[in-house]
Amino acid sequence: MSANTVPTHDSTPAAQPKPTIVLVHGALEDASIWHQVIPRLQRDGFPVIAFANPLRSLSVDVAYLCTVLDRIEGPVILVSHAYGGAVITQAGDHRNVKGLVYAASPMPAAGESATDTLRRFPGGDFASAINLTDYTLPDGTSGTYALVQADKYGPLLAADVPESVLALMIATQRPVDLAALNEKLTSAAWTTKPSWQIRPLQDPVFPVEEWKFQSDRAHAHVTEVNSSHAVPVTYPDVVVDVINQAAGAVAK
């Protein structure tokens, strides 16, 4: 190198790694609800984990999710569908979580349960469509789980889903313990972390007034879709777009 040569350095800042997207399914379904969302996120370069929600009780589900979050290095965005919203609202206090996305998913406050969000406004139709079954475990623990009646699954949860996909959703629905739906939250991460709501306008489970109440209270960013409750299936591109919005916002 001559005396007149000035060394140069690349001043372009290194691109920040994308946050890990943790998808949390709700009651009466499994992680396959995200089957159209996952490949789209992966094409966009996001690490993705589709969490297997136990659906046993809120505290159990949150504790299990937090063990998953403990193993992730770097920032996380939690994305929920249906009852999964109660789980991410409480688990979202985890240090790695930077944002919360709710896709047709309740945002309970501390002291509220998922069931409470179903009852605040008239018009929701859930209780009439479920079958309840009592159970007793070998240790003597007892409880009650719920499943949606097969002939009511489509009208209640997936009226705009193709028949072949609806048949798969009915065949793979998982029972939810009523303890999960009725347990009250002890904290709500949306009070301290940014949130995004994807609001379905054709959802028999939750009246639009309830969605609006929740988003207003949380000061959430709102995207409306003309969808049934099955938003991850019917509007996967919108779900991915909102996740990208959240990732961009928390990276600033």
KESE-417601 format. One record per atom (N, C-alpha, C): residue in three letters; atom name; x, y, z. Coordinates in steps of 0.1 Angstrom, whole numbers, padded with zeros to 4 digits. Layout:
N
ALA,CA,X,Y,Z;
...
END
This chain:
252
MET,N,0009,-0012,0000;
MET,CA,0000,0000,0000;
MET,C,0009,0012,0000;
SER,N,0006,0022,-0009;
SER,CA,0014,0034,-0010;
SER,C,0010,0043,0001;
ALA,N,0019,0054,0003;
ALA,CA,0016,0064,0013;
ALA,C,0004,0071,0010;
ASN,N,0000,0072,-0002;
ASN,CA,-0012,0081,-0006;
ASN,C,-0025,0073,-0006;
THR,N,-0024,0059,-0004;
THR,CA,-0036,0051,-0004;
THR,C,-0043,0052,0009;
VAL,N,-0056,0055,0008;
VAL,CA,-0064,0056,0020;
VAL,C,-0073,0043,0021;
PRO,N,-0072,0035,0031;
PRO,CA,-0080,0023,0032;
PRO,C,-0095,0027,0034;
THR,N,-0103,0019,0028;
THR,CA,-0117,0021,0028;
THR,C,-0124,0011,0036;
HIS,N,-0135,0014,0043;
HIS,CA,-0143,0005,0051;
HIS,C,-0157,0005,0046;
ASP,N,-0163,-0006,0046;
ASP,CA,-0178,-0007,0042;
ASP,C,-0186,-0001,0054;
SER,N,-0192,0010,0051;
SER,CA,-0200,0017,0062;
SER,C,-0215,0012,0062;
THR,N,-0218,0003,0053;
THR,CA,-0232,-0002,0052;
THR,C,-0235,-0010,0065;
PRO,N,-0245,-0006,0072;
PRO,CA,-0248,-0014,0085;
PRO,C,-0253,-0028,0081;
ALA,N,-0249,-0037,0089;
ALA,CA,-0253,-0051,0087;
ALA,C,-0268,-0053,0089;
ALA,N,-0274,-0061,0080;
ALA,CA,-0288,-0063,0082;
ALA,C,-0291,-0070,0094;
GLN,N,-0301,-0065,0102;
GLN,CA,-0305,-0072,0114;
GLN,C,-0312,-0085,0111;
PRO,N,-0309,-0095,0119;
PRO,CA,-0317,-0108,0117;
PRO,C,-0332,-0106,0119;
LYS,N,-0339,-0113,0111;
LYS,CA,-0354,-0112,0113;
LYS,C,-0358,-0119,0126;
PRO,N,-0369,-0114,0132;
PRO,CA,-0374,-0120,0144;
PRO,C,-0379,-0134,0141;
THR,N,-0379,-0143,0151;
THR,CA,-0385,-0156,0150;
THR,C,-0400,-0154,0152;
ILE,N,-0408,-0160,0143;
ILE,CA,-0423,-0159,0144;
ILE,C,-0428,-0172,0150;
VAL,N,-0434,-0170,0162;
VAL,CA,-0440,-0182,0169;
VAL,C,-0455,-0181,0167;
LEU,N,-0460,-0191,0161;
LEU,CA,-0475,-0192,0158;
LEU,C,-0482,-0201,0168;
VAL,N,-0492,-0195,0174;
VAL,CA,-0499,-0202,0185;
VAL,C,-0514,-0204,0181;
HIS,N,-0517,-0217,0179;
HIS,CA,-0531,-0220,0175;
HIS,C,-0540,-0220,0186;
GLY,N,-0553,-0220,0183;
GLY,CA,-0563,-0219,0194;
GLY,C,-0569,-0232,0197;
ALA,N,-0581,-0231,0204;
ALA,CA,-0588,-0243,0208;
ALA,C,-0595,-0250,0196;
LEU,N,-0598,-0263,0197;
LEU,CA,-0606,-0270,0187;
LEU,C,-0599,-0270,0173;
GLU,N,-0585,-0270,0173;
GLU,CA,-0577,-0270,0161;
GLU,C,-0563,-0274,0165;
ASP,N,-0554,-0277,0155;
ASP,CA,-0540,-0279,0158;
ASP,C,-0532,-0269,0150;
ALA,N,-0519,-0272,0150;
ALA,CA,-0510,-0262,0143;
ALA,C,-0512,-0262,0128;
SER,N,-0519,-0272,0122;
SER,CA,-0522,-0272,0108;
SER,C,-0530,-0260,0103;
ILE,N,-0536,-0253,0113;
ILE,CA,-0544,-0240,0109;
ILE,C,-0534,-0230,0102;
TRP,N,-0521,-0232,0104;
TRP,CA,-0511,-0222,0099;
TRP,C,-0505,-0228,0086;
HIS,N,-0511,-0238,0080;
HIS,CA,-0504,-0245,0069;
HIS,C,-0502,-0236,0056;
GLN,N,-0510,-0226,0055;
GLN,CA,-0507,-0216,0044;
GLN,C,-0499,-0204,0048;
VAL,N,-0498,-0202,0061;
VAL,CA,-0490,-0191,0066;
VAL,C,-0475,-0194,0066;
ILE,N,-0472,-0206,0071;
ILE,CA,-0458,-0210,0073;
ILE,C,-0450,-0209,0061;
PRO,N,-0453,-0215,0050;
PRO,CA,-0444,-0214,0038;
PRO,C,-0442,-0199,0033;
ARG,N,-0453,-0191,0035;
ARG,CA,-0451,-0177,0030;
ARG,C,-0441,-0170,0039;
LEU,N,-0442,-0172,0052;
LEU,CA,-0432,-0166,0061;
LEU,C,-0418,-0171,0059;
GLN,N,-0417,-0184,0056;
GLN,CA,-0404,-0189,0053;
GLN,C,-0398,-0183,0040;
ARG,N,-0406,-0181,0030;
ARG,CA,-0402,-0175,0018;
ARG,C,-0397,-0161,0021;
ASP,N,-0403,-0154,0030;
ASP,CA,-0399,-0141,0034;
ASP,C,-0387,-0140,0043;
GLY,N,-0381,-0152,0046;
GLY,CA,-0369,-0153,0054;
GLY,C,-0370,-0153,0069;
PHE,N,-0383,-0155,0074;
PHE,CA,-0385,-0156,0088;
PHE,C,-0382,-0170,0094;
PRO,N,-0375,-0172,0105;
PRO,CA,-0376,-0184,0112;
PRO,C,-0390,-0186,0118;
VAL,N,-0395,-0198,0117;
VAL,CA,-0409,-0200,0121;
VAL,C,-0410,-0212,0130;
ILE,N,-0418,-0211,0141;
ILE,CA,-0421,-0222,0150;
ILE,C,-0436,-0222,0151;
ALA,N,-0442,-0234,0148;
ALA,CA,-0457,-0235,0150;
ALA,C,-0458,-0243,0163;
PHE,N,-0462,-0236,0173;
PHE,CA,-0462,-0241,0187;
PHE,C,-0474,-0251,0188;
ALA,N,-0472,-0262,0195;
ALA,CA,-0482,-0272,0197;
ALA,C,-0489,-0268,0211;
ASN,N,-0500,-0261,0210;
ASN,CA,-0506,-0256,0222;
ASN,C,-0513,-0268,0230;
PRO,N,-0510,-0270,0242;
PRO,CA,-0515,-0282,0250;
PRO,C,-0530,-0281,0252;
LEU,N,-0536,-0269,0253;
LEU,CA,-0551,-0267,0255;
LEU,C,-0555,-0274,0268;
ARG,N,-0547,-0273,0278;
ARG,CA,-0550,-0280,0291;
ARG,C,-0555,-0270,0301;
SER,N,-0548,-0259,0303;
SER,CA,-0552,-0248,0312;
SER,C,-0544,-0236,0307;
LEU,N,-0548,-0224,0310;
LEU,CA,-0541,-0212,0306;
LEU,C,-0527,-0212,0312;
SER,N,-0526,-0215,0325;
SER,CA,-0512,-0215,0331;
SER,C,-0503,-0226,0325;
VAL,N,-0509,-0237,0323;
VAL,CA,-0500,-0248,0316;
VAL,C,-0496,-0244,0302;
ASP,N,-0505,-0239,0295;
ASP,CA,-0502,-0235,0281;
ASP,C,-0492,-0224,0280;
VAL,N,-0493,-0214,0289;
VAL,CA,-0484,-0203,0290;
VAL,C,-0470,-0208,0294;
ALA,N,-0470,-0217,0304;
ALA,CA,-0457,-0222,0309;
ALA,C,-0450,-0230,0298;
TYR,N,-0457,-0238,0291;
TYR,CA,-0451,-0246,0280;
TYR,C,-0446,-0236,0269;
LEU,N,-0454,-0226,0265;
LEU,CA,-0449,-0217,0255;
LEU,C,-0436,-0210,0260;
CYS,N,-0436,-0206,0272;
CYS,CA,-0424,-0199,0277;
CYS,C,-0411,-0207,0276;
THR,N,-0413,-0221,0278;
THR,CA,-0401,-0229,0276;
THR,C,-0396,-0229,0262;
VAL,N,-0405,-0228,0252;
VAL,CA,-0401,-0226,0238;
VAL,C,-0394,-0213,0236;
LEU,N,-0400,-0202,0242;
LEU,CA,-0394,-0189,0241;
LEU,C,-0380,-0188,0247;
ASP,N,-0378,-0196,0258;
ASP,CA,-0365,-0196,0264;
ASP,C,-0354,-0201,0255;
ARG,N,-0357,-0209,0246;
ARG,CA,-0347,-0216,0237;
ARG,C,-0344,-0208,0225;
ILE,N,-0352,-0197,0223;
ILE,CA,-0350,-0189,0210;
ILE,C,-0340,-0177,0213;
GLU,N,-0330,-0176,0205;
GLU,CA,-0321,-0165,0206;
GLU,C,-0326,-0153,0197;
GLY,N,-0327,-0142,0203;
GLY,CA,-0331,-0130,0195;
GLY,C,-0346,-0127,0197;
PRO,N,-0350,-0117,0190;
PRO,CA,-0364,-0112,0191;
PRO,C,-0374,-0122,0186;
VAL,N,-0386,-0121,0192;
VAL,CA,-0397,-0130,0188;
VAL,C,-0410,-0121,0186;
ILE,N,-0418,-0125,0176;
ILE,CA,-0431,-0120,0175;
ILE,C,-0441,-0131,0176;
LEU,N,-0450,-0130,0186;
LEU,CA,-0460,-0140,0188;
LEU,C,-0472,-0137,0180;
VAL,N,-0477,-0148,0173;
VAL,CA,-0489,-0146,0165;
VAL,C,-0499,-0157,0169;
SER,N,-0512,-0153,0172;
SER,CA,-0522,-0162,0177;
SER,C,-0534,-0163,0168;
HIS,N,-0541,-0174,0169;
HIS,CA,-0554,-0175,0164;
HIS,C,-0563,-0180,0175;
ALA,N,-0576,-0175,0176;
ALA,CA,-0586,-0179,0185;
ALA,C,-0581,-0179,0199;
TYR,N,-0583,-0189,0207;
TYR,CA,-0579,-0190,0221;
TYR,C,-0564,-0187,0223;
GLY,N,-0556,-0189,0213;
GLY,CA,-0542,-0187,0214;
GLY,C,-0539,-0172,0218;
GLY,N,-0549,-0163,0216;
GLY,CA,-0547,-0149,0220;
GLY,C,-0545,-0148,0235;
ALA,N,-0553,-0156,0243;
ALA,CA,-0551,-0155,0257;
ALA,C,-0537,-0160,0261;
VAL,N,-0532,-0170,0254;
VAL,CA,-0519,-0175,0258;
VAL,C,-0508,-0165,0254;
ILE,N,-0508,-0159,0243;
ILE,CA,-0498,-0150,0239;
ILE,C,-0499,-0137,0247;
THR,N,-0511,-0133,0252;
THR,CA,-0512,-0121,0259;
THR,C,-0505,-0122,0273;
GLN,N,-0505,-0134,0279;
GLN,CA,-0498,-0136,0291;
GLN,C,-0484,-0140,0289;
ALA,N,-0481,-0149,0280;
ALA,CA,-0467,-0153,0277;
ALA,C,-0459,-0141,0271;
GLY,N,-0466,-0131,0265;
GLY,CA,-0459,-0120,0258;
GLY,C,-0451,-0112,0267;
ASP,N,-0452,-0113,0280;
ASP,CA,-0443,-0106,0290;
ASP,C,-0429,-0112,0289;
HIS,N,-0427,-0123,0283;
HIS,CA,-0413,-0129,0281;
HIS,C,-0404,-0118,0275;
ARG,N,-0391,-0118,0280;
ARG,CA,-0382,-0108,0275;
ARG,C,-0379,-0108,0260;
ASN,N,-0380,-0120,0254;
ASN,CA,-0377,-0121,0240;
ASN,C,-0388,-0115,0231;
VAL,N,-0400,-0114,0236;
VAL,CA,-0412,-0110,0228;
VAL,C,-0412,-0095,0226;
LYS,N,-0412,-0091,0213;
LYS,CA,-0412,-0077,0209;
LYS,C,-0425,-0072,0204;
GLY,N,-0434,-0081,0199;
GLY,CA,-0447,-0077,0194;
GLY,C,-0457,-0088,0194;
LEU,N,-0470,-0085,0193;
LEU,CA,-0481,-0095,0194;
LEU,C,-0490,-0092,0182;
VAL,N,-0493,-0103,0175;
VAL,CA,-0502,-0103,0164;
VAL,C,-0514,-0112,0167;
TYR,N,-0526,-0107,0166;
TYR,CA,-0538,-0114,0169;
TYR,C,-0547,-0116,0156;
ALA,N,-0548,-0128,0151;
ALA,CA,-0555,-0131,0139;
ALA,C,-0569,-0138,0144;
ALA,N,-0579,-0130,0144;
ALA,CA,-0592,-0135,0149;
ALA,C,-0590,-0141,0162;
SER,N,-0585,-0133,0171;
SER,CA,-0579,-0139,0184;
SER,C,-0581,-0129,0195;
PRO,N,-0587,-0133,0206;
PRO,CA,-0590,-0124,0217;
PRO,C,-0578,-0118,0224;
MET,N,-0580,-0106,0229;
MET,CA,-0569,-0099,0237;
MET,C,-0574,-0096,0251;
PRO,N,-0575,-0107,0259;
PRO,CA,-0581,-0104,0273;
PRO,C,-0572,-0095,0281;
ALA,N,-0578,-0088,0290;
ALA,CA,-0570,-0080,0300;
ALA,C,-0567,-0089,0312;
ALA,N,-0558,-0084,0321;
ALA,CA,-0556,-0091,0333;
ALA,C,-0569,-0092,0341;
GLY,N,-0572,-0103,0347;
GLY,CA,-0584,-0105,0354;
GLY,C,-0596,-0110,0345;
GLU,N,-0593,-0111,0332;
GLU,CA,-0603,-0117,0323;
GLU,C,-0599,-0131,0318;
SER,N,-0609,-0139,0314;
SER,CA,-0606,-0151,0307;
SER,C,-0610,-0150,0293;
ALA,N,-0606,-0161,0285;
ALA,CA,-0611,-0161,0271;
ALA,C,-0626,-0162,0271;
THR,N,-0632,-0169,0280;
THR,CA,-0647,-0170,0280;
THR,C,-0653,-0156,0283;
ASP,N,-0647,-0148,0291;
ASP,CA,-0652,-0135,0294;
ASP,C,-0653,-0126,0281;
THR,N,-0644,-0128,0272;
THR,CA,-0644,-0120,0259;
THR,C,-0655,-0125,0250;
LEU,N,-0661,-0137,0252;
LEU,CA,-0672,-0142,0244;
LEU,C,-0685,-0137,0249;
ARG,N,-0686,-0131,0261;
ARG,CA,-0698,-0128,0267;
ARG,C,-0701,-0113,0269;
ARG,N,-0691,-0105,0265;
ARG,CA,-0693,-0090,0268;
ARG,C,-0704,-0084,0260;
PHE,N,-0705,-0088,0247;
PHE,CA,-0715,-0083,0238;
PHE,C,-0724,-0094,0233;
PRO,N,-0737,-0091,0231;
PRO,CA,-0746,-0101,0225;
PRO,C,-0742,-0104,0211;
GLY,N,-0746,-0116,0206;
GLY,CA,-0744,-0119,0192;
GLY,C,-0735,-0130,0189;
GLY,N,-0726,-0133,0198;
GLY,CA,-0717,-0145,0196;
GLY,C,-0724,-0158,0198;
ASP,N,-0720,-0168,0190;
ASP,CA,-0727,-0181,0191;
ASP,C,-0716,-0192,0192;
PHE,N,-0714,-0196,0204;
PHE,CA,-0703,-0206,0206;
PHE,C,-0709,-0218,0214;
ALA,N,-0715,-0215,0226;
ALA,CA,-0720,-0225,0235;
ALA,C,-0729,-0235,0229;
SER,N,-0738,-0231,0220;
SER,CA,-0748,-0240,0214;
SER,C,-0742,-0250,0204;
ALA,N,-0729,-0248,0200;
ALA,CA,-0723,-0256,0190;
ALA,C,-0713,-0267,0196;
ILE,N,-0711,-0267,0209;
ILE,CA,-0701,-0276,0215;
ILE,C,-0707,-0287,0222;
ASN,N,-0700,-0298,0223;
ASN,CA,-0703,-0310,0231;
ASN,C,-0693,-0310,0243;
LEU,N,-0698,-0312,0255;
LEU,CA,-0690,-0313,0267;
LEU,C,-0688,-0327,0271;
THR,N,-0676,-0331,0275;
THR,CA,-0674,-0345,0280;
THR,C,-0665,-0344,0293;
ASP,N,-0670,-0350,0303;
ASP,CA,-0663,-0351,0316;
ASP,C,-0652,-0362,0315;
TYR,N,-0641,-0359,0322;
TYR,CA,-0630,-0369,0322;
TYR,C,-0624,-0371,0336;
THR,N,-0618,-0382,0338;
THR,CA,-0610,-0384,0351;
THR,C,-0597,-0390,0347;
LEU,N,-0586,-0384,0351;
LEU,CA,-0573,-0389,0349;
LEU,C,-0569,-0400,0359;
PRO,N,-0559,-0408,0356;
PRO,CA,-0555,-0419,0365;
PRO,C,-0551,-0414,0379;
ASP,N,-0547,-0401,0381;
ASP,CA,-0544,-0396,0394;
ASP,C,-0556,-0391,0401;
GLY,N,-0568,-0392,0395;
GLY,CA,-0580,-0387,0401;
GLY,C,-0584,-0373,0397;
THR,N,-0576,-0366,0390;
THR,CA,-0579,-0353,0385;
THR,C,-0591,-0354,0375;
SER,N,-0600,-0345,0377;
SER,CA,-0612,-0345,0368;
SER,C,-0613,-0332,0361;
GLY,N,-0621,-0332,0350;
GLY,CA,-0623,-0319,0343;
GLY,C,-0633,-0321,0332;
THR,N,-0635,-0311,0324;
THR,CA,-0644,-0312,0312;
THR,C,-0637,-0307,0300;
TYR,N,-0639,-0314,0289;
TYR,CA,-0633,-0308,0276;
TYR,C,-0645,-0306,0266;
ALA,N,-0642,-0297,0257;
ALA,CA,-0652,-0293,0247;
ALA,C,-0647,-0297,0233;
LEU,N,-0656,-0301,0224;
LEU,CA,-0654,-0302,0210;
LEU,C,-0666,-0296,0203;
VAL,N,-0664,-0291,0191;
VAL,CA,-0675,-0286,0183;
VAL,C,-0682,-0297,0176;
GLN,N,-0695,-0297,0176;
GLN,CA,-0702,-0307,0168;
GLN,C,-0699,-0306,0153;
ALA,N,-0696,-0318,0147;
ALA,CA,-0691,-0318,0134;
ALA,C,-0700,-0310,0124;
ASP,N,-0713,-0311,0125;
ASP,CA,-0722,-0304,0116;
ASP,C,-0722,-0289,0118;
LYS,N,-0717,-0285,0129;
LYS,CA,-0717,-0270,0132;
LYS,C,-0704,-0264,0131;
TYR,N,-0693,-0272,0128;
TYR,CA,-0680,-0266,0128;
TYR,C,-0679,-0256,0116;
GLY,N,-0684,-0260,0105;
GLY,CA,-0683,-0251,0093;
GLY,C,-0690,-0238,0096;
PRO,N,-0703,-0238,0099;
PRO,CA,-0711,-0226,0101;
PRO,C,-0705,-0217,0112;
LEU,N,-0699,-0223,0122;
LEU,CA,-0694,-0215,0134;
LEU,C,-0680,-0210,0131;
LEU,N,-0672,-0218,0126;
LEU,CA,-0657,-0215,0126;
LEU,C,-0651,-0213,0112;
ALA,N,-0658,-0218,0101;
ALA,CA,-0651,-0218,0088;
ALA,C,-0660,-0218,0077;
ALA,N,-0670,-0209,0077;
ALA,CA,-0680,-0209,0067;
ALA,C,-0675,-0206,0053;
ASP,N,-0664,-0200,0051;
ASP,CA,-0658,-0196,0038;
ASP,C,-0646,-0204,0034;
VAL,N,-0644,-0216,0041;
VAL,CA,-0633,-0225,0038;
VAL,C,-0637,-0235,0028;
PRO,N,-0629,-0239,0018;
PRO,CA,-0632,-0249,0009;
PRO,C,-0636,-0262,0016;
GLU,N,-0645,-0270,0010;
GLU,CA,-0650,-0282,0017;
GLU,C,-0639,-0292,0020;
SER,N,-0629,-0294,0011;
SER,CA,-0618,-0303,0014;
SER,C,-0610,-0299,0026;
VAL,N,-0608,-0286,0027;
VAL,CA,-0600,-0281,0039;
VAL,C,-0609,-0282,0052;
LEU,N,-0621,-0278,0050;
LEU,CA,-0631,-0279,0062;
LEU,C,-0631,-0294,0067;
ALA,N,-0631,-0303,0058;
ALA,CA,-0631,-0317,0063;
ALA,C,-0619,-0321,0071;
LEU,N,-0607,-0315,0066;
LEU,CA,-0595,-0317,0074;
LEU,C,-0595,-0311,0087;
MET,N,-0601,-0299,0088;
MET,CA,-0602,-0291,0101;
MET,C,-0611,-0299,0110;
ILE,N,-0622,-0304,0106;
ILE,CA,-0631,-0312,0114;
ILE,C,-0624,-0325,0119;
ALA,N,-0617,-0331,0110;
ALA,CA,-0610,-0344,0114;
ALA,C,-0599,-0342,0124;
THR,N,-0592,-0330,0124;
THR,CA,-0581,-0328,0132;
THR,C,-0584,-0319,0144;
GLN,N,-0596,-0315,0146;
GLN,CA,-0599,-0307,0158;
GLN,C,-0595,-0313,0171;
ARG,N,-0589,-0306,0180;
ARG,CA,-0585,-0311,0192;
ARG,C,-0594,-0305,0204;
PRO,N,-0597,-0314,0213;
PRO,CA,-0605,-0309,0225;
PRO,C,-0598,-0299,0233;
VAL,N,-0605,-0290,0238;
VAL,CA,-0599,-0280,0247;
VAL,C,-0606,-0282,0261;
ASP,N,-0597,-0282,0271;
ASP,CA,-0602,-0282,0285;
ASP,C,-0609,-0269,0288;
LEU,N,-0621,-0270,0294;
LEU,CA,-0628,-0258,0298;
LEU,C,-0619,-0249,0308;
ALA,N,-0610,-0256,0315;
ALA,CA,-0601,-0248,0324;
ALA,C,-0593,-0238,0316;
ALA,N,-0589,-0241,0304;
ALA,CA,-0581,-0232,0296;
ALA,C,-0590,-0220,0292;
LEU,N,-0602,-0222,0289;
LEU,CA,-0611,-0211,0285;
LEU,C,-0615,-0202,0296;
ASN,N,-0616,-0208,0308;
ASN,CA,-0622,-0201,0320;
ASN,C,-0612,-0195,0329;
GLU,N,-0599,-0199,0328;
GLU,CA,-0589,-0193,0337;
GLU,C,-0586,-0179,0333;
LYS,N,-0585,-0171,0344;
LYS,CA,-0583,-0156,0342;
LYS,C,-0568,-0153,0341;
LEU,N,-0565,-0143,0332;
LEU,CA,-0551,-0139,0330;
LEU,C,-0546,-0131,0342;
THR,N,-0533,-0132,0345;
THR,CA,-0527,-0124,0356;
THR,C,-0520,-0112,0350;
SER,N,-0517,-0112,0337;
SER,CA,-0511,-0100,0331;
SER,C,-0515,-0099,0317;
ALA,N,-0512,-0088,0310;
ALA,CA,-0516,-0086,0296;
ALA,C,-0504,-0078,0290;
ALA,N,-0497,-0086,0281;
ALA,CA,-0485,-0080,0275;
ALA,C,-0488,-0068,0266;
TRP,N,-0500,-0068,0260;
TRP,CA,-0504,-0056,0251;
TRP,C,-0504,-0043,0258;
THR,N,-0503,-0043,0271;
THR,CA,-0503,-0030,0279;
THR,C,-0489,-0024,0278;
THR,N,-0479,-0032,0274;
THR,CA,-0465,-0027,0274;
THR,C,-0458,-0030,0260;
LYS,N,-0464,-0038,0252;
LYS,CA,-0458,-0041,0239;
LYS,C,-0467,-0039,0228;
PRO,N,-0462,-0035,0216;
PRO,CA,-0471,-0032,0204;
PRO,C,-0479,-0044,0200;
SER,N,-0491,-0041,0195;
SER,CA,-0500,-0052,0191;
SER,C,-0507,-0049,0178;
TRP,N,-0510,-0059,0170;
TRP,CA,-0517,-0058,0158;
TRP,C,-0529,-0068,0158;
GLN,N,-0541,-0063,0154;
GLN,CA,-0553,-0071,0153;
GLN,C,-0557,-0073,0139;
ILE,N,-0560,-0086,0135;
ILE,CA,-0566,-0089,0122;
ILE,C,-0581,-0092,0125;
ARG,N,-0590,-0083,0122;
ARG,CA,-0603,-0084,0126;
ARG,C,-0613,-0090,0115;
PRO,N,-0618,-0101,0118;
PRO,CA,-0628,-0107,0108;
PRO,C,-0642,-0101,0110;
LEU,N,-0648,-0098,0098;
LEU,CA,-0661,-0091,0099;
LEU,C,-0673,-0101,0097;
GLN,N,-0670,-0114,0095;
GLN,CA,-0680,-0124,0093;
GLN,C,-0678,-0136,0103;
ASP,N,-0675,-0132,0115;
ASP,CA,-0672,-0143,0125;
ASP,C,-0683,-0145,0135;
PRO,N,-0690,-0156,0134;
PRO,CA,-0701,-0158,0144;
PRO,C,-0697,-0160,0158;
VAL,N,-0684,-0162,0161;
VAL,CA,-0680,-0165,0174;
VAL,C,-0679,-0152,0182;
PHE,N,-0673,-0141,0176;
PHE,CA,-0671,-0128,0182;
PHE,C,-0679,-0117,0175;
PRO,N,-0687,-0110,0181;
PRO,CA,-0693,-0098,0174;
PRO,C,-0682,-0088,0171;
VAL,N,-0684,-0081,0160;
VAL,CA,-0674,-0070,0157;
VAL,C,-0672,-0060,0168;
GLU,N,-0683,-0058,0175;
GLU,CA,-0682,-0048,0187;
GLU,C,-0671,-0053,0197;
GLU,N,-0670,-0066,0199;
GLU,CA,-0660,-0071,0208;
GLU,C,-0646,-0069,0203;
TRP,N,-0644,-0072,0190;
TRP,CA,-0631,-0070,0184;
TRP,C,-0627,-0056,0185;
LYS,N,-0636,-0047,0183;
LYS,CA,-0633,-0032,0183;
LYS,C,-0630,-0028,0198;
PHE,N,-0638,-0033,0207;
PHE,CA,-0635,-0030,0221;
PHE,C,-0621,-0034,0225;
GLN,N,-0617,-0046,0221;
GLN,CA,-0604,-0051,0225;
GLN,C,-0593,-0043,0218;
SER,N,-0594,-0040,0205;
SER,CA,-0583,-0033,0198;
SER,C,-0582,-0018,0203;
ASP,N,-0594,-0012,0206;
ASP,CA,-0593,0002,0212;
ASP,C,-0586,0002,0225;
ARG,N,-0589,-0008,0233;
ARG,CA,-0583,-0008,0247;
ARG,C,-0568,-0011,0246;
ALA,N,-0564,-0019,0237;
ALA,CA,-0550,-0022,0235;
ALA,C,-0542,-0012,0227;
HIS,N,-0549,-0003,0220;
HIS,CA,-0543,0007,0211;
HIS,C,-0536,-0001,0200;
ALA,N,-0543,-0012,0195;
ALA,CA,-0537,-0021,0185;
ALA,C,-0538,-0015,0171;
HIS,N,-0529,-0019,0162;
HIS,CA,-0530,-0016,0148;
HIS,C,-0540,-0026,0142;
VAL,N,-0550,-0021,0134;
VAL,CA,-0561,-0030,0130;
VAL,C,-0561,-0031,0115;
THR,N,-0563,-0044,0111;
THR,CA,-0566,-0047,0097;
THR,C,-0579,-0055,0096;
GLU,N,-0588,-0051,0088;
GLU,CA,-0601,-0058,0087;
GLU,C,-0601,-0067,0075;
VAL,N,-0607,-0079,0077;
VAL,CA,-0609,-0088,0066;
VAL,C,-0623,-0093,0066;
ASN,N,-0629,-0096,0054;
ASN,CA,-0642,-0100,0052;
ASN,C,-0642,-0116,0054;
SER,N,-0639,-0120,0066;
SER,CA,-0636,-0135,0068;
SER,C,-0644,-0140,0079;
SER,N,-0645,-0154,0079;
SER,CA,-0650,-0161,0090;
SER,C,-0639,-0161,0101;
HIS,N,-0641,-0170,0111;
HIS,CA,-0632,-0171,0122;
HIS,C,-0618,-0177,0117;
ALA,N,-0618,-0184,0106;
ALA,CA,-0606,-0191,0101;
ALA,C,-0597,-0182,0093;
VAL,N,-0593,-0171,0098;
VAL,CA,-0585,-0161,0091;
VAL,C,-0572,-0167,0086;
PRO,N,-0564,-0175,0094;
PRO,CA,-0552,-0180,0088;
PRO,C,-0554,-0189,0076;
VAL,N,-0565,-0194,0074;
VAL,CA,-0568,-0203,0062;
VAL,C,-0574,-0194,0051;
THR,N,-0582,-0185,0054;
THR,CA,-0589,-0177,0043;
THR,C,-0581,-0165,0038;
TYR,N,-0573,-0160,0047;
TYR,CA,-0565,-0148,0043;
TYR,C,-0551,-0149,0048;
PRO,N,-0544,-0159,0043;
PRO,CA,-0530,-0161,0048;
PRO,C,-0521,-0150,0043;
ASP,N,-0523,-0144,0031;
ASP,CA,-0515,-0133,0027;
ASP,C,-0516,-0121,0036;
VAL,N,-0528,-0118,0041;
VAL,CA,-0530,-0107,0050;
VAL,C,-0523,-0110,0063;
VAL,N,-0524,-0122,0068;
VAL,CA,-0517,-0125,0080;
VAL,C,-0502,-0123,0079;
VAL,N,-0497,-0128,0068;
VAL,CA,-0482,-0126,0066;
VAL,C,-0479,-0111,0064;
ASP,N,-0487,-0104,0057;
ASP,CA,-0484,-0089,0056;
ASP,C,-0484,-0082,0069;
VAL,N,-0494,-0085,0078;
VAL,CA,-0494,-0079,0091;
VAL,C,-0482,-0083,0099;
ILE,N,-0478,-0096,0098;
ILE,CA,-0466,-0100,0105;
ILE,C,-0454,-0092,0100;
ASN,N,-0453,-0090,0087;
ASN,CA,-0442,-0082,0082;
ASN,C,-0442,-0068,0087;
GLN,N,-0454,-0062,0088;
GLN,CA,-0456,-0049,0094;
GLN,C,-0451,-0049,0108;
ALA,N,-0454,-0059,0116;
ALA,CA,-0450,-0059,0130;
ALA,C,-0435,-0061,0131;
ALA,N,-0429,-0069,0122;
ALA,CA,-0415,-0071,0123;
ALA,C,-0407,-0058,0119;
GLY,N,-0413,-0051,0109;
GLY,CA,-0406,-0038,0106;
GLY,C,-0407,-0028,0117;
ALA,N,-0419,-0028,0124;
ALA,CA,-0421,-0018,0134;
ALA,C,-0411,-0021,0146;
VAL,N,-0410,-0033,0150;
VAL,CA,-0402,-0036,0162;
VAL,C,-0387,-0035,0159;
ALA,N,-0383,-0036,0146;
ALA,CA,-0369,-0035,0143;
ALA,C,-0364,-0020,0143;
LYS,N,-0373,-0011,0144;
LYS,CA,-0369,0003,0143;
LYS,C,-0363,0008,0157;
END
